[in-house]
């Protein structure tokens, strides 16, 4: 009985659909975790002093706070780089 549960049944289309769904969910969760880790790294900028942010990183705290509140799917670090490039130009 256990062999029937673990061995794939060839020609079963529902199995193909379920494996596609599992694959999609796995890639979605991996991407979501990557986005969360990037956002956590970006939020570490909020722990820095205002003077350090300006002198070392070259950004204002207001910019970091505004970009930290963007949706998780938006790359806040890329938006910060674009923002600083526009200000310098």
C-alpha positions, 0 to 999 in steps of 0.5 A: 500500500505504501508503494502506491503512495510513493511511486508515481503513476504514469499517465495520471494527469492530476499528478502532473498538475499537482507537481506543477502546483508544488513546483510553482509554490516552491518557487514562489516561497523561495522568491518571497523568502529572498525578498524578505531577506533583502528587505531585512537587510535594507531595514538594517539601515534604519538602525544607523545614526543620521550622520552615519547614513549621510556621511558613509552611505550618502542618503537621508533617513527620510528616504530610507524610511519612505522606501522601507514602507514600500511593498515587499515585492519592490526592491527597496535597495534598487529604488534607493540607488535610483533615488541617490543617482537622480539627486546627484545628477 
